[in-house]
Amino acid sequence: MSTPPSASAPGLPPEVQQARRMSRYLSRMLDSQPWLGPALVTSMSAPIGEAQMQRFIAEREQVHGGGDAALRPALRQLRTWVLCHLIVRDLALAAPLAEVTQTMTLLAETAIRHAHDVLHAGLVERYGQPLSPTGWEQELLVIGMGKLGGRELNVSSDIDLIFVYPEDGDTGGKKVISNFEFFERLGKQLIQALAEITEHGQVFRVDMRLRPNGDSGPLVCCFDMLENYFFTQGREWERYAWIKGRVLLGQRWPELRDIARPFVFRKYLDFGAINAMRDLHAQIRREVARRDRVNNVKLGPGGIREIEFIAQVFQLIRGGRDIALQVRPTLKVLEMLPERGILSPEAVAELSSAYVFLRRLEHRLQYLDDAQTHDLPANTEDQARIAEAMGFADYPALQTVLAAHRTVVSRHFDHVFGDPSEEDHSLDAVWSNAEDRDAATDALAGLGYLHPGAGAERLAAIHASPRYRQLPNNIKSRFDALVPRMVEAAATKPGADDTLARMLDLIEAIGRRGAYLALLQQYPQALQRVADLMSASRWAAQFLTRHPILLDEMLDSRNLDTPPDWAAFRTSLAAELETHEPDMERQMDVMREQHHAQVFRLLTQDIAGLLTVEKLADHLSELADIMLDLTLPLCWRRIKIRHREAPRFAVVSYGKLGGKELGYASDLDIVFLFDDDAPEAPEVYTRLAQRTNTWLSSQTAAGQLFDTDLRLRPNGESGLIVTSLDAFRKYQRESAWVWEHQALTRARFSAGDRAIGEAFERIRCEVLRMQRDRNALRAEVLAMRNKMRDAHGSKGDGTFELKHDPGGLIDVEFLIQYLVLGFSHDHPQLTGNLGNIALLRIAGELGLIPRELAAACADSYRELRRLQHRQRLNDRPSRVVPEEAGHARAPVIALWREVFGE
């Protein structure tokens, strides 16, 4: 059909005349609807909003005589106006893509709401309000799916809807029907009001096939039925579809959200979604090929659907743990991926540019005849129209740019969804025939393993185990693909035999958790990083095996290079914890998951040699302080009877945390203090202390935060779990043992009320500066040191115990504690909690010990801590051959003799 010449519509602006040349639909509407031209002239200078749409409906209903009979023509003419308005603005380059899609979405929402209100009123007049068994009025919730749900509706799209109502029951009118019948009738009438073709056209084609059980299911369902369907029958592709599900109508949408969210978004990282979406896309491609629709810009290679899949697969994988990724618009999801290290900024820029180009092209194809098409035109006349509408000189120029975009999209799609294990591996036969130990031994020997027989035995045992044999087929296939690649990766690392054993421990631990297997299968670089970690540290291997959720950390190389930003981490974690209020169990898990993730990042940097022991301890100590400080308000909220808004309560840390020398597996030595004169304060703060201790030390599904030790409180295990400031001061001045004052030298405020922290520091300094008899102090310190050495030192086994033997770490600590307690009365600067190395320097500068010996002893302390850390990374006792620590021991022993004379 040829386009009517512009002379047939005199008086229309150039933008309209230009648009009608590129849209037969617009031309037909202008010729057949006399009211349309003036309406476009009035509206074309700005976007159409909801108020304008509602005003238009009211005016057109008056034109058509009002009442139910006016509903259908008014809505259809609304669509005509809005679509023609968009055609003019879009082809004049006045409307960006977002305006087009959001205006079409708003049109659908407005039409659905208006039609619902009119039709619902008619049904209520006849049957009464639908009611729950307890008498609460029920409503129809209309869920927009697909592009409607994502506010991305295209100009000639159908709309995907699902109808849900909260509770079964009956209507309250004279003629009673069930709620199901009421809402089924309402749903059918709503569909007819939108989709029926009349002399005015139709508003939208309505597709209901995404409802539970599709065409074979009921048109409407209640909340209970929907939840049961998700739990028992929901399929992987339905999770994908429900990502964009959005309630367009209905007040009880939070309940519906809470039903759908656990189905769509898993609590764990769901890398199995990659395989599921890869299979779904393969089905689509087969259908495209069968219908010879390679030129389809939506479903064809490098088309719109591939970009949507890329965005949505990462939502399925991570959306349960990263709530921000639960947004619906495709471009907004893509924007978030670079900051999370999922895709590069360059990749997202290319995909976003392609998405906008393809969506604009899609709209121009549909402007031709208002047809739901995504196929490039075959005739040269329409090709020329489309090229001009896209701003190209001719169709070949358009094809060149289009091909470039599609090539880029296909490349990124294949990068995300390609199956690295699709090709056979040279060691597949070794694993599939693992019971042939001789063949496996020869293969492992050929790879350079020093103990190939032990490795072959381990492989055979796993292969023959009931645990492996009972794996579901889809998980077993992933397991089978990984084992040969693990064997190969371990062989290239130092300590290959130990590395393989640790990697096999890991795969046995995660063997039934398909998402983790899928991660290692999909990302070979992650498998290589796992092998590096397993080779470098036995403790790290055990940590990862206990917390396999941390495998996700292996995907982002930035974790190795980026120093922690603790202020940003604290803010982010606090906000996430708030989103889960009041779900205490989830909050405890989130804190553990986030703590483990941060520890793991430090661990990878540590193993790579990027952190000194001192810097690592600073980071771990600050991380622990954050966890303590975030725990207190969460526990305070759960005290049922609270006498004040904010607690006058603080956590004081001793030992490794107090001295900021925390290690990976250190427990927390903490004391709880309060300063509150209210009569109920001791009881309330006792409850808070108990809750806090439980929160920190409980084992949940996500593991444990910390082991805690409360024995350094006044009177130890026989004392109250929480102490007032006044009682703490009195105890320290009048009743504390010398060893308790030694411990006080390394104590500091960690969390809670800062005013109490400042008061504690004043008490600490006051106690440390008390004048003491140095001879009596020396005797007490030596007696305690000898007692510890006898209990924990080496027993003549030819090794040196780094912590407890003469010249070890404890000697350095006792030396400093003696100097602080003995000389702070005269030299207050010794009371600062500055760390042992700084205190040695100050003591040397004050002339209390030889300055050169102080510096040498500080170097010894660093070296002894480094050796101790190395041993712990490989889960070994803190014992080394004496020669390895001899140069570090000598200055410590010399200073010990200088100070204590023995």
Steps between C-alpha positions, in 0.01 A plus 500: 500500500650836403514787745251783431666821396541770761258722312217278624544643848545875461604703802695224678848595627810373312576249778165331444533511123846341523381231742204397283741430212668238719185358662208370300317454829531868590387599152190277525410635842536861391274435202235307695495686833425871454566577867854357491684771305399785734574278801853433371563866427406579860700219667808440283726755669528302828455150642152382596447435871245300699281801578469579127405140426231498768365832376489362144306192615245717682451721195466211253256316731282810493520504120384136494208557733655391832433177691651156440439526125747790476786304661622312195504785245655741749790267581562415134505863398734570790742245357469651153587845631789383720657277235473761225638762739803276565551429130519873428730582793726198450548545126566870556774387748321686779430191712783286639447125532410531869216741422355266238507186715385671818213678324382170351527342844302786652234456230463132593484575872243776454280290273514198733416703810216688339347190344534312828327773699206519261456123471557432869228745595252322273578159653480634856162651424378157392677265742631715785861534615713184503587424863740279692354253755576761768318776312790692343439640151704329230653655189638395164874549466605543138862410441680637196765265365769534236559845358189636667632396839839651417343828381656428158190440290548531126255687280312204349551251777246272656490503879573200721273495806437274799190535721526420871275562801591462869247262658219266406151571629166626368343826397279691739210593268152358455625269227799323649784358292846387609792741492654283230194540278485873568860563406487258207207699355682825570814366332313385190320834469828686543665298225205565267502871578864522396538238227169487317529639147226756426452766236742710708766226506630351823696629799741208553517135415503319837714193561416298812730204434748591774247420774542178702457199269465730198197452274396191693488684833219710647483860387534627858652350814527589866823569690509152653466329163773719348740432786435126482555506124835676538608251762391181326492570126676828421751456217827675426360703210223626727760641738639688201154626408415610855809722526298769327171421675349822640163564663313760295182497704425398859594614850625168637803487272752468789353159586523391138860625480591294805351190334677547167840624615630172652397316183675742266804593708689234693676583827818345364694584185314307233752437222287209386282768335763532227440144383122539521498821298751358253256215435206743469689713251597192299130415467428853377782483246378167369152648456645805324698278264199275435290797399785658303482819710867586522409860410288530814654782708345365819559125488769464236875479570629812673145621559311668782428174682870416535566834673205437732633153579842640589345747745251259647733206555704709743179602673410133546852416618549787744164667558424304815814636670522836324155657528594794278516257207129426535415805288311426179613724210774339293716812465491565875617144568784538250608826667557318829721221365835684465509624860449141611781374280260281299549663160749762388386860448589459132281192464205673666544809281495281188197300615308812604572671170387190309187471714393859429574458128307174473202629697482813284515283189233271645267796546552626147415157363178510701415859403454387139166325558457477880591132472676298768797423279874479559596385151697721265295585187552309178376762251724786396238770561465414868874451533548859380236625747667321792847627404371858483315463829824380663693794357699312233556600140396158372420146614852354448638765737241397759589133451870569559441663837237243593738214421772660714265528799377142461856368476591679823190366678568143383860524619399613846220245514736216412747626761232483771315187388767301320564158653876464570458130578316422180816365339650172616795509738809283467453367856131409461587131461713506816199616700233290327716189554632605841467145635794411273756616755802401295392711203417792728836468676684510169300804387568691823870407487511634147367831628781523755328394822750370758254256656279396208383181669342693788325732256371205297364335817319820593343533154389137504347537847298806396385337175384186682334682789120485541501879541632544145298222343174638641548848357221620267603477136519876443730546800706190422573633151646818652696298754639280222604803296683657794709215640734465197549877495578502872759226452660699220494831692647353819786340305632842399523635856771468768419209729282340235410194710376709794325738262310217332399351835364838614316556172341158525395585857329807357316322219381231740369774733310679221412188300125526557487876453467542128535880509859481626592230250346716228711798608827307473383338177400831344804704608833323442685801642324444832613137499860614445476748788358227723799281410739786585333549836496128580868478416598802709328426831344203670307731735364697205396176331312390810337844534375490141377141539303600811358808325464415129277803450833686483572339163327801351787714627734314264325653197603860564872568467444846652473333841874436476592859419255716692569593863192480720291813547370432848279809524320408178477135606344596833244728334410238241466217752294714738261584216471135397429392858221759517333352191472164681350641821338329693633169359766431764609170347566661163683792662730261686570312177567821307750617760680168487501489120632854473761445770621181335516677163714781641728256681535302178594810302768582757614139485549511122696825531702353785592187303597719204749682725317833492453535877743503789395312812451834677280645225296180480442509877390865478244408233369195687472702823308782330270245337429344841426844648247563222330168566478576872364848442232381255398215729413717800202695354358183342507325837369806685187505283424149615499587870125508563507731801735792430514801727677732255526552124876437474695280740773645724710195428843427352721212397863512613749271328806339650772269368555474126204719408587755771858519371387503135691180433202288402564193284269302273390256768545715812223501754376827648585584862227748589347665807158668517463831689204729567446840660134538591343577840155365414391229748432254221829569320699200629229255397442663159871519413556145616243393242670718237842353579363145480326570169813664359720211601254250350472704179878497458575141594197302379544254216246566224460363149755762392751403769628694799622856543739459793585285795471732799674491837345700785733381778696827525201676660525588870509180709530289185253218445347554844432869428198668346491494120459879491662756730420862581777754442520580871526133594765445232710789632467383860596143406804607299628727777429276797460135400666421166800272477821615338430281194167683458688830492736345247199416286372857543807634319355356175134590560300759302147608418366314194127566466193661650464827692808714435454694822542174691800420282661831597421440868653152476818645350528746789461213749755290311759777504430572868555134594811458285654815653459376857832500684627145552784332684716397203670215685165349596370563147809330351446196721132475405572530126780242514285255695218527245745471210661184643158348560400555137834376368472178698148442368548588134869502411675233294566174681853426381387385157769700320265773378449863593149601608459846349262628762596346833869401495770737633561774248150457355199725453371474857837619634470817291146560622592443867799734469281778366227439758755520781640827364150649466389399851831585661576837341169658382471686830804703396453475122126526407575459129549129564127453560405553137360191327745546215615144442804318632744627237415866568522446878845344463612809309357734768665304781831526313460875447423544871821316590318221682670244275792531255369668183691267264376195683142635487522539122652152458229351722232673290645338187500165681135543591414562135693194387352271764149612406579437133618147576197433717269627224670279241450196719134576557433553129600140448320378812824404672597535868688818594827306514804536278855366500705712742738618227218668309417729793843529660578849367160626621527343848836650591389867547194390698708286735751786535228750591345253742832477684537878491161555662456196725860407565458131414 
